[in-house]
Amino acid sequence: MTLTEKTLTRIIVLMWLPNCTITTVNIPQKTALENQLIGEMLPLTEEELLLASVRSETEAQTFASQPSIAARRRQLFNRDDIIEFKKKGCLGESLKAQLVFQPCELADQENSSLRRKLIEEENKDREVIITWFIINDPTLAPSDRNQVIEIYRQLLIRQSPPGTPIQKTAASWSPKNQEPQLQQ
């Protein structure tokens, strides 16, 4: 499954049900905020946040306090550490779009503690973003969660550096190659 860089107008998800029906999930064009939250745009500056929330004070308070904005900010704050641990094979991407602990040469107490903290924070942030996306897209229902997770997983794999351990099946892991290889 490929995602275009500028817009995501349609995502076709095949679900093999007992009667082999095909379910199509339509996701309209993403807003700038959605692009930012999934990492396709740079974060909004404080000035841009203020300009976007000029409509009313109530809207500005709601916009600025959204858990999804806080989650994305924390992801950006932790990104450099996560990338370094991924490059060294110490953190991997699971089948459920979760960051997971991987055995590696950096097994000292300080690094293990930092990795545990990063995993806990990143997985909470991912959950918040996935939930926000489902709630704010009128074409998605809670039952579409697994499809959204799979799409988000593919985005995370694409953005991961070479060497990142990627879970291929419940029992197999392999490092990401130089060329991104997404499952279709």
C-alpha positions in Angstrom: 0.0 0.0 0.0 1.5 3.3 -1.0 0.8 6.7 0.4 1.2 9.9 -1.7 3.3 12.6 -0.2 0.9 15.5 -0.6 -2.6 14.0 -0.2 -4.2 10.9 0.9 -7.5 10.8 -0.8 -8.4 7.2 -0.8 -7.1 4.2 1.1 -8.4 0.9 0.1 -8.2 -1.7 2.8 -8.9 -5.3 2.0 -10.5 -7.2 4.8 -11.0 -10.9 4.4 -14.3 -11.7 6.1 -15.9 -15.1 6.0 -17.8 -14.2 2.9 -14.7 -12.5 1.3 -16.2 -9.0 1.0 -14.1 -6.0 0.4 -14.5 -3.0 2.6 -13.3 0.4 1.4 -12.3 3.1 3.9 -12.2 6.6 2.4 -10.0 9.2 4.2 -10.4 12.7 2.8 -7.5 15.1 2.2 -5.6 15.6 5.4 -5.5 19.0 7.0 -2.2 20.7 7.9 -2.6 19.7 11.5 -3.1 16.0 10.6 0.0 16.2 8.4 1.9 17.6 11.3 0.6 15.0 13.7 1.7 12.1 11.5 5.0 13.7 10.8 4.7 14.8 7.3 5.0 18.5 8.1 7.2 20.5 10.5 5.5 21.4 13.8 3.5 24.6 14.0 5.3 27.5 15.6 3.7 29.3 18.5 2.8 32.2 16.2 1.0 29.8 13.8 -0.8 28.2 16.7 -2.0 31.6 17.8 -3.1 32.5 14.3 -5.0 29.2 13.9 -6.9 29.8 17.1 -8.0 33.4 16.6 -11.6 32.4 16.0 -12.6 32.5 19.6 -10.9 32.2 23.0 -12.8 29.0 23.7 -11.6 27.4 20.5 -8.1 28.6 21.2 -8.1 27.0 24.6 -9.5 23.8 23.2 -7.0 23.7 20.3 -3.9 24.4 22.5 -4.9 21.9 25.1 -5.6 18.9 22.8 -3.8 15.8 24.0 -2.8 15.1 20.4 -0.8 18.3 20.2 1.0 17.5 23.4 1.6 13.9 22.2 3.1 15.1 18.9 5.3 17.7 20.7 6.7 15.0 23.0 7.3 12.7 20.0 9.3 15.5 18.4 11.3 16.0 21.6 12.1 12.3 21.9 12.7 11.7 18.2 16.5 12.1 18.2 17.0 9.6 21.0 14.6 7.1 19.4 16.4 7.4 16.0 19.8 6.7 17.6 18.5 3.7 19.5 16.8 2.4 16.3 20.0 2.8 14.3 21.8 0.7 16.9 19.1 -2.0 16.8 18.1 -1.2 20.5 14.4 -0.2 19.7 12.2 -1.8 17.1 8.8 -1.4 15.4 6.2 -4.1 16.2 3.3 -5.4 14.1 0.9 -3.2 16.2 2.8 0.1 15.5 4.4 0.1 18.9 8.0 0.9 19.8 9.5 -2.2 21.5 12.7 -3.0 23.5 15.3 -5.0 21.5 18.4 -6.6 23.0 21.6 -4.7 21.9 25.1 -3.9 22.9 24.1 -0.8 24.9 22.9 -2.9 27.8 24.0 -0.6 30.7 21.5 0.5 33.3 21.4 4.2 32.1 20.6 3.3 28.5 18.1 0.6 29.6 16.3 3.1 31.8 16.2 5.7 29.0 14.9 3.2 26.5 12.1 2.1 28.9 11.1 5.7 29.3 11.1 6.4 25.6 9.1 3.3 24.8 6.5 4.2 27.4 6.1 7.8 26.3 6.2 7.0 22.5 3.6 4.3 22.7 1.3 6.5 24.8 1.7 9.3 22.2 1.0 6.9 19.3 -2.1 5.7 21.0 -3.3 9.3 21.5 -2.6 10.2 17.8 -4.4 7.1 16.5 -7.4 7.8 18.6 -7.5 11.4 17.7 -7.3 10.5 14.0 -10.2 8.1 14.2 -12.4 10.5 16.3 -11.8 13.4 14.0 -12.3 11.7 10.7 -16.0 11.3 9.9 -15.4 8.4 7.6 -13.7 6.3 10.2 -15.3 4.3 12.9 -13.7 2.6 16.0 -13.9 -0.7 14.1 -11.4 0.7 11.6 -8.7 1.0 14.3 -6.7 -2.0 13.0 -6.5 -0.5 9.5 -5.4 2.9 10.8 -2.8 1.2 13.0 -1.4 -0.7 9.9 -1.2 2.4 7.9 0.5 4.3 10.7 2.9 1.3 11.1 3.9 1.6 7.5 4.5 5.3 7.9 6.7 4.6 11.0 8.7 2.0 9.1 9.2 4.3 6.2 10.5 7.1 8.5 12.7 4.7 10.5 16.5 4.7 9.8 18.2 1.7 8.2 19.0 -0.9 10.8 15.8 -0.5 12.8 14.5 -3.9 13.8 11.1 -4.5 12.1 8.7 -7.2 13.2 7.7 -9.2 10.1 5.6 -11.9 11.9 4.8 -12.8 15.4 8.1 -14.6 15.7 10.5 -12.9 13.2 12.3 -9.6 13.2 14.7 -8.2 10.6 16.6 -5.0 10.3 15.3 -2.4 7.9 17.4 -2.2 4.7 18.6 0.9 3.0 15.6 0.8 0.6 12.3 1.0 2.4 10.4 -2.3 2.0 6.7 -1.9 3.0 4.4 -4.8 3.0 1.5 -4.5 0.7 
